[in-house]
Amino acid sequence: NGRGIVWPGVEVEVVDEQNNVLFNKQGNIRIRSPGVVDGYLDDTETSQLKFQDGWCYPGDSGISPARGVIEALGRVDDLLNIGGLKILPDNIERRLRDELELKDVCASSIPNENGNLSLCLLLVPLDTLDKDATVNRSRQILNKALGQVQIVWCESLPRTATGKLKRTKIRSQLLQYLDSSKPSA
């Protein structure tokens, strides 16, 4: 995440899903300049998704408060859609880390009984943590519009060598865990 001013000769915009330019609203970042490549070597399928009409869509979400100013918020792939609200998990995780005593935290989504997605928090507690108090406090911290929150306690969360959460692996393991913990009929 970061904020920056666009270099001369480089165009950077934030657009919605129909490629309408947005200001002061979250959307997808796209870049165009003479120095940007027009595709990936030997990967036509991904190139068609990421490079369109001279624009590169790197997969980042952002906000543009003014022409030429971009604030990168996170990866589009990480975006959670909870009850129609599109939120970046980093925002939830940062808030919980700031207000709760946790070793680690990951916000994800899981299908609920209605087939919609619900928020799921994976929490790695400190040894001295009062789990009940933490559950209650985390629900107070989160927006009520996010609905029912599932909490899963973990010993650790997988991260890359640079410290980023391995979200795809976490989500896959989470779904396997939840599936295996359902009572059999």
C-alpha positions as CSV (number, residue, x, y, z in Angstrom):
1,N,0.0,0.0,0.0
2,G,1.2,3.5,-0.8
3,R,0.5,6.8,-2.4
4,G,2.4,8.4,-5.2
5,I,2.5,10.9,-8.0
6,V,2.5,9.6,-11.5
7,W,5.6,10.3,-13.6
8,P,5.4,12.5,-16.7
9,G,4.6,10.4,-19.8
10,V,2.9,7.7,-17.7
11,E,-0.8,7.4,-17.5
12,V,-2.3,5.7,-14.4
13,E,-6.0,5.6,-13.7
14,V,-8.4,3.9,-11.4
15,V,-11.4,2.3,-13.2
16,D,-14.5,0.3,-12.5
17,E,-15.3,-3.0,-14.1
18,Q,-16.6,-1.3,-17.3
19,N,-13.3,0.8,-17.5
20,N,-15.0,4.1,-16.4
21,V,-12.5,6.4,-14.7
22,L,-13.1,6.8,-11.0
23,F,-12.0,9.5,-8.6
24,N,-12.2,9.1,-4.8
25,K,-13.7,5.6,-5.3
26,Q,-11.9,2.3,-5.0
27,G,-11.3,0.5,-8.3
28,N,-8.8,-1.3,-10.5
29,I,-5.5,0.4,-11.3
30,R,-4.4,0.5,-15.0
31,I,-1.2,1.9,-16.5
32,R,-0.2,3.1,-20.0
33,S,3.2,4.3,-21.1
34,P,5.7,3.7,-23.9
35,G,7.8,1.7,-21.4
36,V,5.1,-0.8,-20.4
37,V,5.2,-4.2,-22.1
38,D,2.2,-5.4,-24.1
39,G,2.0,-9.0,-22.9
40,Y,3.6,-12.0,-21.2
41,L,6.0,-14.2,-23.1
42,D,4.3,-17.6,-24.0
43,D,1.1,-16.7,-22.0
44,T,-1.5,-15.5,-24.4
45,E,-4.4,-16.2,-22.0
46,T,-3.0,-14.0,-19.1
47,S,-1.8,-11.4,-21.6
48,Q,-5.4,-11.0,-22.9
49,L,-6.6,-10.4,-19.4
50,K,-3.8,-8.1,-18.2
51,F,-3.2,-6.0,-21.4
52,Q,-6.1,-4.4,-23.2
53,D,-6.2,-1.5,-25.6
54,G,-2.7,-0.3,-24.7
55,W,-3.4,-0.5,-21.0
56,C,-1.7,-2.8,-18.4
57,Y,-4.0,-4.0,-15.6
58,P,-1.5,-5.2,-13.0
59,G,-4.1,-6.5,-10.6
60,D,-3.9,-3.8,-8.0
61,S,-6.8,-2.0,-6.3
62,G,-6.5,1.8,-5.6
63,I,-8.1,5.2,-5.3
64,S,-7.3,8.3,-7.3
65,P,-8.1,11.5,-5.2
66,A,-7.0,13.7,-8.2
67,R,-5.7,13.2,-11.7
68,G,-2.0,12.1,-11.5
69,V,-2.3,10.9,-7.9
70,I,-2.8,7.2,-7.0
71,E,-3.1,5.4,-3.7
72,A,-2.5,1.7,-4.1
73,L,-4.6,-0.3,-1.6
74,G,-3.9,-3.9,-2.3
75,R,-4.3,-6.8,-4.7
76,V,-7.7,-7.1,-6.5
77,D,-7.4,-10.9,-6.0
78,D,-7.4,-10.4,-2.3
79,L,-10.7,-8.4,-2.3
80,L,-13.4,-9.9,-0.1
81,N,-17.0,-9.6,-1.2
82,I,-19.1,-9.9,2.0
83,G,-22.8,-9.3,1.5
84,G,-22.0,-7.0,-1.5
85,L,-19.4,-5.0,0.5
86,K,-16.0,-5.2,-1.3
87,I,-13.3,-4.8,1.3
88,L,-9.6,-5.4,1.4
89,P,-8.6,-8.0,4.1
90,D,-5.5,-5.9,5.0
91,N,-7.8,-3.2,6.5
92,I,-9.5,-5.7,8.8
93,E,-6.2,-7.4,9.7
94,R,-4.5,-4.1,10.5
95,R,-7.3,-3.0,12.7
96,L,-7.5,-6.3,14.6
97,R,-3.7,-6.3,15.1
98,D,-3.8,-2.8,16.4
99,E,-6.6,-3.4,18.9
100,L,-6.1,-7.1,19.9
101,E,-3.1,-9.0,21.3
102,L,-2.5,-11.5,18.6
103,K,0.5,-13.2,17.1
104,D,-1.1,-13.2,13.6
105,V,-4.4,-12.7,11.8
106,C,-5.9,-13.4,8.4
107,A,-9.3,-12.2,7.1
108,S,-10.9,-14.5,4.5
109,S,-14.3,-15.5,3.3
110,I,-16.2,-18.7,3.4
111,P,-19.6,-19.8,2.0
112,N,-22.4,-19.7,4.6
113,E,-25.5,-21.9,4.7
114,N,-27.3,-19.5,2.2
115,G,-24.5,-19.9,-0.3
116,N,-23.3,-16.3,0.2
117,L,-19.9,-15.4,1.5
118,S,-19.3,-14.6,5.2
119,L,-16.3,-13.2,6.9
120,C,-13.9,-15.6,8.5
121,L,-11.1,-14.6,10.8
122,L,-8.1,-16.9,11.3
123,L,-6.5,-15.8,14.6
124,V,-3.2,-16.9,16.0
125,P,-3.4,-16.1,19.8
126,L,-0.7,-15.2,22.2
127,D,-0.3,-17.7,25.0
128,T,-1.9,-15.4,27.6
129,L,-4.9,-14.5,25.4
130,D,-8.4,-14.7,26.7
131,K,-10.1,-16.2,23.7
132,D,-13.7,-15.4,24.7
133,A,-12.8,-11.8,25.3
134,T,-11.0,-11.6,22.0
135,V,-13.9,-13.0,20.1
136,N,-16.3,-10.5,21.7
137,R,-13.9,-7.6,21.1
138,S,-13.2,-8.6,17.5
139,R,-17.0,-8.6,16.8
140,Q,-17.3,-5.1,18.4
141,I,-14.4,-3.8,16.2
142,L,-15.9,-5.0,12.9
143,N,-18.6,-3.3,11.0
144,K,-22.1,-4.8,11.7
145,A,-22.8,-4.8,8.0
146,L,-20.3,-7.6,7.6
147,G,-22.8,-9.9,9.3
148,Q,-21.9,-13.1,11.1
149,V,-18.2,-13.6,11.6
150,Q,-16.7,-17.1,11.9
151,I,-13.5,-17.3,14.0
152,V,-11.0,-20.1,13.6
153,W,-8.0,-20.4,16.0
154,C,-4.7,-21.4,14.4
155,E,-1.2,-22.2,15.6
156,S,0.4,-20.3,12.7
157,L,-0.4,-18.9,9.2
158,P,1.6,-19.7,6.1
159,R,3.6,-16.7,4.8
160,T,6.0,-16.1,1.9
161,A,9.7,-15.4,2.3
162,T,8.8,-11.7,2.2
163,G,6.2,-12.1,5.0
164,K,3.0,-11.9,2.8
165,L,0.1,-14.2,3.7
166,K,-0.3,-17.1,1.4
167,R,-4.0,-16.3,0.9
168,T,-4.8,-18.9,-1.7
169,K,-3.3,-21.7,0.5
170,I,-5.0,-20.4,3.6
171,R,-8.4,-20.3,1.9
172,S,-8.0,-23.8,0.5
173,Q,-6.9,-25.2,3.9
174,L,-9.8,-23.3,5.6
175,L,-12.4,-24.8,3.3
176,Q,-10.9,-28.3,3.9
177,Y,-10.9,-27.7,7.7
178,L,-14.5,-26.5,7.7
179,D,-15.7,-29.3,5.4
180,S,-14.0,-31.9,7.6
181,S,-15.5,-30.4,10.8
182,K,-19.1,-30.7,9.5
183,P,-21.1,-33.4,11.3
184,S,-21.7,-36.4,8.9
185,A,-25.4,-37.3,8.3
